[in-house]
Amino acid sequence: MIAIAPAGGRDVAAIDALMRSSFAHAEEADLVRDLCIAGDMVLMLAARDEEADALVGAVAFSRMDVSVAGKPIPAVALAPIAVAPDHRDQGVGEALIQAGLDRLEQEGVVLCFVLGDPAFYARFGFDRDFARNFASPYAGDYLMALPLQGGLMPCGVRDHAHHAPAFARLSQS
Ligand SMILES: CC(C)(COP(=O)(O)OP(=O)(O)OC[C@H]1O[C@@H](n2cnc3c(N)ncnc32)[C@H](O)[C@@H]1OP(=O)(O)O)[C@@H](O)C(=O)NCCC(=O)NCCS
C-alpha cells in the first residue's frame, strides 16, 4: 500500500537520495535543498510504501512570483518529481501530483506552472496556452500551467511568471 502525505523530517535524507539517483545531474536534489533553505518550498509530498516503510516517490511545489493585470496571484511551480525505478508505471507519480494539486487548490493557489514534457503533464490539464505570454526565462513549448480553483484562468494582461531564485541557479549550472 502506497501512502501519500506531506514530507516530514524522516523523509529528508531519503528524498535527497531519491532525487540524486533519479536524475543525471545533482541539480534537482540541489534545487530541493535550496528551495527549502530559502523558505520557498510550499508543499513537498512523499509517497511511502507502508509495508516496506520506505520512501518511493516525492514531489515539490514552490512559491512563484506571478502577476496578472498588475496584481500578484497565488501561484506555484511543480518541480522536481521523482519515483523510485521499481515503483514506476504504477500510478505513483500521477497520485503524487494529483494529491499536491488538490491540496494547493484547497489552500487558494490559483495557478500551478510546470516545465516539462507535455506528454506526461497534459493528463493533469497542464497546457502551454495557460502559460503563454507570461514573461519567463522558460517561456516556450515546455512551460505549461494549470488553473486551479475550478479551472478558471485569471483575466487580464499576463505580466510575469517568475520561479523562485533557486531555479536560476539550476538553469545556469
Ligand atoms: C516521471 C516519473 C516521476 C513518473 O512517475 P511514475 O510513477 O512512473 O508515473 P505514473 O505511473 O503515474 O505514470 C506513468 C506514465 O508516465 C509516462 N512517463 C513517465 N516518464 C515520462 C517522461 N519523462 N515523459 C513523458 N511521459 C513519461 C509513462 O510513459 C506512463 O504513461 P502512460 O500512463 O500513458 O502509460 C518517473 O518516471 C521518474 O521519476 N522519472 C525520473 C525523474 C524525472 O524524469 N522526473 C520528471 C521530470 S521533473
The ligand as a Gaussian input file, in Angstrom:
#p B3LYP/6-31G(d) Opt

LIG

0 1
 C        8.404000      10.912000     -14.421000
 C        8.123000       9.976000     -13.219000
 C        8.060000      10.812000     -11.948000
 C        6.764000       9.304000     -13.458000
 O        6.459000       8.543000     -12.306000
 P        5.537000       7.213000     -12.416000
 O        5.148000       6.839000     -11.050000
 O        6.223000       6.206000     -13.255000
 O        4.295000       7.823000     -13.222000
 P        2.870000       7.164000     -13.393000
 O        2.956000       5.682000     -13.148000
 O        1.883000       7.923000     -12.620000
 O        2.603000       7.463000     -14.912000
 C        3.303000       6.725000     -15.863000
 C        3.088000       7.395000     -17.203000
 O        4.006000       8.496000     -17.324000
 C        4.732000       8.377000     -18.539000
 N        6.043000       8.967000     -18.339000
 C        6.944000       8.659000     -17.398000
 N        8.033000       9.444000     -17.559000
 C        7.798000      10.262000     -18.603000
 C        8.546000      11.280000     -19.234000
 N        9.768000      11.641000     -18.839000
 N        7.980000      11.902000     -20.282000
 C        6.768000      11.569000     -20.724000
 N        5.990000      10.606000     -20.153000
 C        6.525000       9.965000     -19.102000
 C        4.783000       6.865000     -18.764000
 O        5.058000       6.583000     -20.104000
 C        3.370000       6.458000     -18.364000
 O        2.483000       6.799000     -19.401000
 P        1.071000       6.044000     -19.601000
 O        0.265000       6.269000     -18.337000
 O        0.470000       6.718000     -20.787000
 O        1.426000       4.607000     -19.798000
 C        9.203000       8.860000     -13.095000
 O        9.317000       8.204000     -14.333000
 C       10.575000       9.392000     -12.684000
 O       10.879000       9.511000     -11.510000
 N       11.439000       9.687000     -13.668000
 C       12.799000      10.177000     -13.377000
 C       12.748000      11.605000     -12.901000
 C       12.041000      12.509000     -13.904000
 O       12.286000      12.450000     -15.105000
 N       11.130000      13.375000     -13.387000
 C       10.309000      14.238000     -14.216000
 C       10.972000      15.482000     -14.556000
 S       10.944000      16.644000     -13.189000

